Amino acid sequence: MVRVSSTTLFSIIALLCIILSSQVSVIAQESTNTETDDEYLVKFTRVEPELVPKEKGDSSESLNWNSYGPGMSVADFDNDGDMDLYISARFSHLNWEDAQNSISVMATFGNQMLFENKGNFSFKDVTNKSGIINDFDGDGVSDSTSVSGVWGDYNSDGFLDLYVSEFGHTNGKYAGGKSNILYHNNGNGTFTDVTEIAGVGNSGHSSVAQWVDYDHDGDLDLYSLNYGTYFESENDAESETNILYQNNGDGTFTDVTFEAKLSGSIAFSEVPGQHLESGVVRVDMVAGTPSSPGMYSDSDAGSGMSWAALWIDYDNDGWEDVFIASDFGVSPMYRNNGNGTFSVVTNDVGMSFPGTGMGLDAGDYDRDGDLDICQSNIGPNYLWQKQDDGTYVEVGDLAGLNVAEAFPVHWVCEFFDYDLDGDLDLFFSVGQISAYNSRQDNTFWVNDGDGTFTEMAFELNLLPTNTEKTQGASIVDFDNDGDLDIVTGNSNAPIRIFENNADLTGRHWLMIDLEGSESNIQGIGAEVIVWVGNQPYVQQKFACSGSFGCSDERLHFGLNDTTLIDSIVVNWPSGKTTELYDVSVDQVITISEFVPESPDLVPFGGLVLVSLILFIWRHNRS
């Protein structure tokens, strides 16, 4: 007879618990939802944080109208559990307004700024302390032309690094821009400029970038987008192809754009481009808008004037493809072939429709289990509905999205469930590139649940109080209460934060963060399916999708009256799958990638543990 001591029994049980819990790491935060709203009409509360310091050289000092910026990008850069805020510069990229409108609007420079979230919508300016550079030429005046910043842990050290896209000024026709900057997070609240060492100094007129593991080798690669330049007075434009940087795994990157055939323009699709010293491939083009005949490119490879990109696995083959918001032409779709190369499939998926693409996002707005795409434009917006055969149909007008102002300039578009009812709603930031008519209201489209939307920005208290133009915007849970807030960056007004008051009795939520091991550390590219009965809630994790805005990378699910989630399935870029069962709502969870040696151990882990405990207990009694 074998007798096991109580101490040994406790040790065995503890060891088994550790083994089983390591398969899926879950970190929870309790919900603070307590208030009741019988009408389920959520309104936002305007918060006026003192975010922008009045410093010399900062364009926010006078808040004069500027053509670009600021962009909004949120991330927990100091790992304290709160979302911090990076703000790009306000500046006028070209004084064409002076020539067009006979007013004096000269090119200005601004500050890029980093703010640490201190809680309760209080933010501390840590720009100088962090080492984020604003004075490039050392004359004591800020001269940043940053348009956006995107956060990604490129070296997998557990701290988010920052890649800043610099647009630059034209300074005459066809002049180059400033070099983009990669700031390495030192883990102590400071950053180091490692651009030259890393080899990612794209010197084009950059708009935004995305971190993505396109080759599924477990580290993050970088896709840097270029807009080029547009000369309003001459109706002339110069496009610049985008650049794909492959992560070498040693802190350096290699430009593989030509080999990958992922340019975002006709340059690599039809004729080889000529690489300049900057690494930018320049293609001269005649450009304009679809409303001006003969003024736009109809190439299914894109115009080369890119504002945003969306890395989405449209064909469900396990490899992230990329859809590019292309100004002055067709926004192209590139298929990831899984061998390091891409193919233009715009025509194949039914998306060869000219527009003026500005922003992108993806979400399952019609609840059919696949991801649809919103595309913001100058003028009518597009809603690309995914079909069962893998193609897309544009249904913006049918969905009711284009009944507002006739010809607004839309920038950021974002899907999110603002009222936790289980349906994805849609936010657009709006504002003209013109000093005279820049005032255009942002729009908020509430999902009606039948494939259509209703515009309710006024009812939800989201309209601006002054004549202002919103360019950058991010969706983020600043106060960690389970609902999503909105932060907007305005070219001629202070930063606005709209606090979501969705504390609705009977409505629930879940927020998921991912931690990869065989996949990249952030789990970027992973598909997450939350199952409630036979209804799937599907999302994919992006590092950043829209122009001038990078939102909370944690995946947020509104669940309506659901009190217990049947299962959560995570399909990782590595090809592995993690499953959780019977998950409680109203919490933030972190799901870690883990694949046990015995696949049956995960669903039956609890049963195995109980059986072992009973076996040992019976032997002790005997």
C-alpha positions in Angstrom: 0.0 0.0 0.0 1.3 3.4 -1.0 0.6 6.2 1.5 1.0 9.9 0.4 1.5 12.5 3.0 -0.7 15.6 3.1 2.3 17.8 2.3 3.0 15.7 -0.8 -0.6 15.8 -1.8 -0.6 19.6 -1.6 2.6 19.8 -3.7 1.2 17.5 -6.4 -2.1 19.4 -6.5 -0.2 22.8 -6.7 2.0 21.5 -9.5 -0.9 20.2 -11.5 -2.6 23.6 -11.1 0.4 25.4 -12.4 0.8 23.0 -15.4 -2.9 23.4 -16.3 -3.0 27.1 -15.8 0.1 27.7 -18.0 -1.8 26.4 -21.0 -4.0 29.5 -21.0 -3.1 32.7 -19.1 -6.1 34.7 -18.0 -5.8 38.0 -16.2 -9.1 39.6 -15.2 -10.2 43.0 -14.1 -13.6 43.4 -12.5 -16.3 45.5 -14.2 -17.4 48.8 -12.7 -20.7 48.9 -14.6 -23.3 50.0 -12.0 -25.5 52.6 -13.4 -28.8 52.2 -15.2 -30.1 53.7 -18.4 -33.6 52.4 -19.1 -33.7 53.8 -22.6 -30.3 52.4 -23.5 -29.3 55.7 -25.1 -25.6 56.1 -24.4 -24.2 59.6 -24.5 -20.6 60.7 -24.5 -19.3 63.3 -22.0 -16.9 65.8 -23.4 -13.7 65.9 -21.3 -11.3 68.8 -21.7 -7.9 67.6 -20.6 -5.0 70.0 -20.6 -3.0 68.0 -23.0 -1.2 70.5 -25.2 1.5 72.7 -23.6 1.9 76.2 -24.9 5.5 76.1 -26.0 7.5 78.2 -28.4 7.3 76.7 -31.8 4.3 74.6 -31.1 1.6 75.2 -33.6 -1.0 74.6 -30.9 0.1 77.9 -29.3 -2.2 79.8 -31.5 -4.2 76.8 -32.9 -4.2 78.4 -36.3 -5.6 76.2 -39.1 -3.2 73.7 -40.4 -3.7 71.3 -43.3 -2.4 68.1 -41.5 -2.5 66.7 -38.0 -2.5 65.9 -35.4 -2.7 62.1 -35.4 -3.7 60.1 -32.4 -2.1 56.9 -31.3 -2.7 55.0 -28.0 -0.7 52.3 -26.3 0.5 51.3 -22.8 4.1 52.2 -23.4 5.1 51.9 -19.7 3.2 48.7 -18.9 1.2 50.1 -16.1 -2.2 49.0 -17.4 -3.3 52.4 -18.6 -3.5 53.5 -22.2 -1.1 56.4 -22.9 -1.3 58.9 -25.8 1.1 59.8 -28.6 0.1 63.0 -30.5 1.7 63.8 -33.9 2.4 67.3 -35.0 0.1 70.0 -36.5 1.5 71.5 -39.6 0.7 72.9 -43.0 2.6 70.8 -45.6 2.3 73.3 -48.4 1.2 76.8 -48.6 -1.1 76.2 -51.6 -3.9 77.7 -49.6 -2.3 81.1 -50.1 -2.2 80.7 -53.8 -5.7 79.2 -54.0 -7.6 81.4 -51.5 -5.5 84.6 -51.4 -5.0 84.3 -47.7 -1.9 84.0 -45.7 -1.6 80.5 -44.4 2.1 79.7 -44.3 3.7 76.4 -43.6 4.0 75.7 -39.9 5.8 73.1 -37.8 4.7 71.6 -34.6 5.5 69.3 -31.7 5.0 65.5 -31.5 4.1 64.8 -27.9 3.9 61.8 -25.6 1.4 61.9 -22.6 1.4 59.4 -19.8 -2.1 58.4 -18.5 -2.3 59.2 -14.8 -5.9 58.0 -14.5 -9.3 59.9 -14.3 -8.5 61.4 -17.7 -5.4 63.2 -16.4 -2.3 63.0 -18.6 1.3 64.1 -17.9 3.5 65.5 -20.7 6.6 63.2 -20.8 7.8 64.2 -24.2 11.1 65.8 -23.3 11.8 63.2 -20.5 11.1 60.4 -22.9 13.6 61.6 -25.5 11.0 62.1 -28.3 12.7 64.6 -30.6 11.0 67.8 -31.9 13.9 70.2 -32.7 15.6 68.5 -35.6 17.9 71.3 -36.7 18.9 72.6 -33.2 17.5 76.1 -33.6 15.3 75.9 -30.6 12.1 75.8 -32.6 10.0 72.6 -33.0 10.0 71.4 -36.5 8.4 68.0 -36.5 6.2 67.0 -39.4 5.1 63.7 -37.9 1.7 62.6 -39.2 1.2 59.4 -37.2 2.9 57.0 -34.9 2.4 53.2 -34.6 3.4 51.1 -31.6 4.9 47.6 -31.9 7.4 45.5 -30.0 9.8 44.8 -32.9 12.5 43.2 -30.7 10.1 41.2 -28.4 11.5 42.6 -25.2 8.0 43.2 -23.7 8.0 47.0 -24.3 6.2 48.7 -27.1 8.4 50.7 -29.5 7.3 53.7 -31.6 7.6 54.2 -35.4 6.9 57.8 -36.4 5.9 58.7 -40.0 7.2 62.1 -41.1 5.4 63.8 -44.0 7.8 66.7 -44.4 7.2 69.9 -46.5 7.4 70.1 -50.2 9.8 73.0 -50.2 9.4 73.2 -54.0 8.2 70.6 -56.4 9.4 67.0 -55.9 11.5 67.8 -52.8 12.0 65.0 -50.4 10.6 64.6 -47.0 12.2 64.0 -43.6 13.3 60.5 -42.6 10.9 58.5 -40.5 12.0 57.6 -37.0 12.1 54.4 -35.0 12.2 55.0 -31.3 13.3 52.0 -29.2 11.6 51.7 -25.8 14.3 51.4 -23.2 11.8 50.1 -20.6 12.4 52.9 -18.2 10.2 55.6 -19.7 12.8 56.7 -22.2 13.3 56.1 -25.9 16.4 55.9 -28.2 16.4 56.8 -31.9 17.6 53.6 -33.6 16.5 54.5 -37.1 19.9 54.4 -38.8 20.9 51.1 -37.0 17.6 49.5 -37.9 17.6 50.7 -41.5 14.0 51.9 -41.6 14.5 55.6 -42.4 11.9 56.0 -45.2 12.5 59.5 -46.4 9.4 59.8 -48.6 6.3 61.9 -47.7 5.0 59.3 -45.3 1.5 59.0 -44.0 1.3 55.9 -41.7 2.9 52.6 -41.0 1.8 49.1 -39.7 3.6 46.5 -37.8 2.8 43.0 -39.2 4.3 39.6 -39.2 3.7 39.0 -42.9 6.1 36.1 -43.2 5.0 34.4 -39.9 8.5 34.0 -38.5 7.6 35.3 -35.1 8.8 38.8 -35.2 7.2 42.0 -36.5 8.0 43.4 -39.9 7.2 47.0 -40.9 5.1 48.3 -43.8 5.7 52.1 -44.3 3.2 54.0 -46.5 4.0 57.1 -48.6 1.5 59.6 -49.9 3.8 61.6 -52.2 2.9 65.2 -52.9 -0.1 66.9 -54.4 0.1 70.4 -56.0 -3.3 71.8 -55.7 -2.7 74.9 -57.8 -1.3 72.8 -60.7 -3.5 69.7 -60.4 -0.4 67.7 -60.4 0.9 65.0 -58.1 3.9 62.8 -57.5 3.3 59.4 -56.0 5.8 57.4 -53.9 5.6 53.7 -53.5 5.3 52.1 -50.1 8.1 50.2 -48.5 8.0 46.8 -46.8 10.8 46.2 -44.3 11.5 42.6 -43.3 12.7 42.1 -39.7 16.0 40.3 -39.6 15.7 39.3 -36.0 18.8 41.2 -34.9 17.5 44.7 -34.5 17.8 45.5 -38.2 15.5 45.4 -41.2 15.8 44.8 -44.9 13.8 46.6 -47.7 12.1 43.7 -49.6 9.5 45.8 -51.4 10.8 44.9 -54.9 11.1 41.2 -54.1 7.7 41.1 -52.4 6.0 43.1 -55.2 4.1 45.1 -52.6 4.4 48.7 -53.7 0.9 50.0 -53.4 1.3 51.4 -56.9 1.6 50.6 -60.5 5.4 51.0 -60.3 6.2 47.4 -59.4 3.2 45.8 -60.9 3.8 46.8 -64.5 7.3 48.2 -64.8 10.3 48.0 -62.4 10.7 51.2 -60.5 14.0 53.0 -60.1 15.3 53.0 -56.6 16.6 56.3 -55.5 19.2 56.8 -52.7 16.3 57.3 -50.2 14.9 53.9 -51.0 11.7 55.5 -52.4 10.5 54.7 -55.9 9.1 57.8 -57.5 6.4 57.6 -60.1 5.2 60.8 -61.7 1.5 60.8 -62.4 -1.4 63.1 -63.3 -3.8 62.9 -60.4 -7.0 64.4 -59.1 -10.4 63.2 -58.1 -13.0 61.0 -59.8 -15.1 64.1 -60.2 -12.4 65.6 -62.5 -12.4 63.5 -65.7 -9.0 61.9 -66.5 -7.5 63.0 -63.2 -7.2 59.7 -61.4 -5.4 56.4 -61.8 -7.6 53.3 -62.5 -4.7 50.8 -61.9 -5.8 47.8 -59.9 -2.4 48.1 -58.2 -3.2 51.5 -56.7 -2.2 55.1 -57.4 0.8 55.0 -55.1 -0.7 57.8 -52.9 -1.4 55.8 -49.8 -3.1 57.0 -46.6 -3.8 53.7 -44.8 -3.5 50.0 -45.0 -5.4 47.1 -43.5 -3.7 43.7 -43.0 -6.6 41.3 -43.2 -6.8 37.6 -44.1 -9.6 38.1 -46.7 -9.4 34.6 -48.2 -9.0 32.8 -44.8 -5.9 30.9 -45.9 -4.0 31.8 -42.7 -1.9 34.6 -44.3 -2.6 38.3 -43.8 -3.3 40.1 -47.1 -3.3 43.9 -47.3 -5.9 46.4 -48.5 -4.5 49.9 -49.2 -6.5 53.1 -49.0 -5.3 54.8 -52.2 -6.0 58.4 -52.9 -7.0 59.5 -56.5 -7.8 56.0 -57.7 -8.5 52.4 -57.0 -7.7 51.2 -53.5 -5.9 47.9 -54.2 -6.0 44.5 -52.5 -2.8 42.5 -52.4 -2.9 38.7 -51.7 -0.2 37.3 -49.5 1.0 34.2 -51.4 2.7 32.8 -48.3 6.1 32.6 -49.9 7.2 36.2 -49.3 5.5 37.6 -52.4 2.1 39.3 -53.0 -0.2 39.4 -56.0 -2.7 42.1 -57.0 -6.2 40.7 -56.7 -8.3 43.9 -56.7 -10.3 42.9 -59.7 -10.7 39.3 -58.5 -12.4 40.4 -55.3 -14.6 43.0 -56.9 -13.0 46.1 -55.4 -11.9 47.9 -58.6 -13.9 51.0 -57.8 -12.2 54.4 -58.0 -12.3 56.6 -55.0 -10.2 58.8 -52.7 -9.2 56.4 -50.0 -8.3 58.0 -46.6 -8.9 55.5 -43.8 -9.7 51.8 -43.3 -11.0 49.4 -40.6 -12.6 46.0 -40.5 -15.4 44.5 -38.5 -18.3 42.1 -38.8 -21.0 44.7 -38.9 -23.7 42.4 -40.3 -22.9 39.5 -37.8 -22.5 36.8 -40.5 -19.1 35.6 -39.2 -16.7 37.4 -41.6 -15.0 40.8 -41.6 -16.3 43.6 -43.7 -14.3 46.8 -44.5 -15.1 50.5 -44.1 -13.2 52.9 -46.4 -13.4 56.7 -45.8 -13.2 59.0 -48.8 -13.4 62.5 -49.9 -17.1 62.4 -50.6 -19.2 59.2 -50.2 -17.8 56.5 -48.0 -17.5 52.9 -49.0 -18.7 49.9 -47.0 -17.3 46.7 -48.5 -19.5 43.8 -47.5 -17.8 40.4 -47.5 -19.6 37.7 -49.6 -19.7 34.0 -49.1 -17.5 33.5 -52.2 -14.7 35.7 -50.8 -15.5 38.7 -52.9 -16.8 42.1 -51.7 -19.7 44.3 -52.7 -19.8 48.0 -52.0 -23.0 48.8 -50.0 -22.3 52.2 -48.4 -25.4 53.8 -49.9 -27.6 50.8 -49.2 -26.4 50.9 -45.6 -27.4 54.6 -45.3 -23.9 55.9 -44.7 -24.0 58.7 -47.2 -26.9 60.9 -46.3 -25.0 63.6 -44.5 -23.1 66.5 -46.1 -22.6 66.2 -49.9 -18.9 66.3 -50.1 -17.1 66.1 -46.8 -13.5 65.0 -46.3 -13.4 61.8 -44.2 -10.2 60.7 -42.5 -10.4 58.0 -39.8 -13.2 55.3 -39.9 -13.5 53.0 -36.9 -15.8 50.1 -36.1 -16.7 49.6 -32.4 -19.7 48.7 -30.3 -20.2 51.9 -28.3 -23.4 50.8 -26.5 -22.5 47.1 -25.9 -25.5 45.8 -27.7 -23.5 43.3 -29.8 -23.6 45.3 -33.1 -20.6 47.3 -34.4 -21.2 51.0 -34.9 -19.1 53.3 -37.0 -17.3 56.6 -36.4 -15.8 58.9 -39.0 -13.5 61.9 -38.4 -14.3 64.7 -40.9 -12.7 67.9 -42.0 -11.8 69.7 -45.2 -8.3 70.5 -46.4 -9.2 74.1 -46.7 -8.9 77.1 -44.3 -12.2 78.5 -45.5 -14.5 75.5 -45.2 -12.7 73.2 -42.8 -15.7 73.0 -40.5 -17.5 69.7 -41.1 -19.0 67.7 -38.3 -17.7 64.3 -37.4 -20.3 61.6 -37.9 -21.4 58.6 -35.8 -23.4 55.8 -37.3 -25.4 53.6 -34.9 -26.0 50.1 -36.2 -29.7 49.4 -36.6 -29.1 45.6 -36.6 -30.7 45.1 -40.0 -27.7 46.1 -42.2 -28.3 49.8 -42.0 -27.0 52.7 -39.9 -28.5 55.9 -38.4 -26.4 59.0 -38.0 -26.6 60.2 -34.3 -23.6 62.4 -33.6 -25.8 65.2 -32.3 -27.9 62.9 -30.1 -24.8 61.4 -28.6 -23.2 64.7 -27.8 -20.3 64.2 -30.2 -20.5 67.4 -32.3 -17.7 70.0 -31.8 -18.4 73.2 -30.0 -16.2 75.4 -32.3 -15.3 75.6 -35.9 -12.8 72.8 -36.1 -11.5 70.1 -38.3 -10.8 66.6 -36.9 -8.2 64.6 -38.6 -6.7 62.1 -36.2 -8.9 59.9 -33.9 -8.5 56.8 -31.8 -11.0 54.5 -30.0 -9.7 53.5 -26.6 -10.8 52.6 -23.1 -8.9 55.3 -21.3 -10.7 54.8 -17.9 -10.7 50.9 -18.0 -14.4 50.7 -17.3 -15.3 48.3 -20.2 -16.6 50.8 -22.7 -14.7 52.6 -25.4 -14.0 56.3 -25.4 -13.0 58.6 -28.4 -10.1 60.9 -28.6 -9.9 63.4 -31.5 -7.1 65.5 -32.9 -8.1 68.7 -34.5 -6.0 70.8 -36.9 -7.3 74.1 -35.5 -8.6 73.3 -32.0 -7.5 71.5 -28.8 -7.5 67.8 -28.3 -11.0 66.4 -27.5 -11.8 63.4 -25.4 -15.3 62.0 -25.4 -15.9 59.7 -22.4 -18.3 56.9 -23.0 -21.0 56.5 -20.4 -22.2 53.1 -21.4 -22.8 51.8 -17.8 -26.0 49.9 -18.8 -27.6 47.4 -16.5 -28.0 44.1 -18.4 -25.4 44.8 -21.0 -22.0 43.2 -20.9 -18.6 43.3 -22.5 -15.3 41.5 -22.8 -11.8 42.8 -23.7 -9.1 40.5 -24.9 -5.3 41.1 -25.1 -3.0 38.6 -26.8 0.4 37.3 -25.9 2.2 35.3 -28.6 5.0 32.9 -28.1 5.5 31.0 -31.4 3.7 33.9 -33.1 4.8 37.5 -32.6 4.7 38.7 -29.0 1.6 40.9 -29.6 -0.4 38.3 -31.5 -0.8 40.7 -34.4 -2.7 39.0 -37.2 -4.5 36.5 -34.9 -8.2 35.8 -35.4 -10.3 35.8 -32.3 -13.8 34.2 -32.3 -16.1 34.6 -29.3 -18.9 32.1 -29.4 -22.2 32.7 -27.7 -24.5 29.8 -28.5 -24.4 29.6 -32.3 -23.5 33.3 -32.8 -19.8 34.1 -33.5 -18.3 37.4 -32.7 -15.2 37.7 -35.0 -12.3 40.1 -34.8 -8.7 40.2 -36.0 -5.9 41.9 -34.2 -4.3 44.9 -36.0 -1.4 47.0 -35.0 -2.9 50.0 -36.7 -5.3 50.4 -39.6 -6.4 54.0 -40.2 -4.7 57.1 -41.3 -3.9 59.6 -38.5 -5.2 57.2 -35.9 -4.1 54.1 -34.1 -6.6 52.7 -31.6 -6.5 50.5 -28.6 -5.1 47.2 -29.8 -7.0 45.2 -27.2 -10.0 43.5 -28.8 -13.3 44.8 -27.4 -16.6 42.8 -27.6 -20.0 44.2 -26.7 -22.1 41.2 -25.6 -25.6 42.7 -24.9 -27.3 40.5 -22.3 -24.8 37.6 -22.5 -23.7 36.5 -19.0 -21.4 33.6 -19.9 -19.4 33.0 -23.0 -19.5 29.5 -24.3 -16.0 29.5 -25.8 -13.2 31.7 -27.2 -11.1 30.5 -30.1 -7.8 32.1 -31.0 -6.3 31.2 -34.4 -2.7 32.4 -34.1 -0.4 33.4 -37.1 1.7 30.3 -36.2 -1.2 28.1 -37.2 -1.8 27.1 -33.6 -5.1 27.4 -31.9 -6.0 28.2 -28.3 -9.5 27.6 -26.9 -11.2 28.7 -23.7 -14.5 27.5 -22.3 -17.2 29.1 -20.1 -15.6 32.5 -19.8 -17.1 35.2 -17.6 -18.1 38.5 -19.0 -17.2 42.1 -17.9 -13.5 41.5 -17.6 -10.2 42.1 -19.4 -8.4 38.9 -20.2 -4.9 38.2 -21.6 -4.7 35.0 -23.6 -1.3 33.5 -24.1 -0.4 31.3 -27.0 0.3 27.7 -25.7 0.1 24.4 -27.4 0.3 21.4 -25.0 1.9 18.1 -26.0 -1.4 16.4 -25.5 -4.2 18.3 -27.3 -6.8 16.6 -25.2 -5.4 18.1 -22.0 -6.9 21.5 -22.5 -10.6 20.7 -22.7 -10.4 17.9 -20.2 -7.8 19.4 -17.9 -10.2 20.0 -15.0 -11.5 16.4 -15.2 -7.9 15.1 -15.1 -7.1 17.2 -12.1 -10.1 16.1 -10.2 -9.5 12.4 -11.0 -5.9 12.6 -9.8 -7.0 14.3 -6.5 -9.6 11.6 -5.9 -7.1 8.8 -6.6 -4.5 10.1 -4.2 -7.2 10.8 -1.5 -8.5 7.2 -1.7 -5.0 5.8 -1.4 -4.4 7.9 1.7 -7.5 6.6 3.3 -6.5 3.0 2.7 
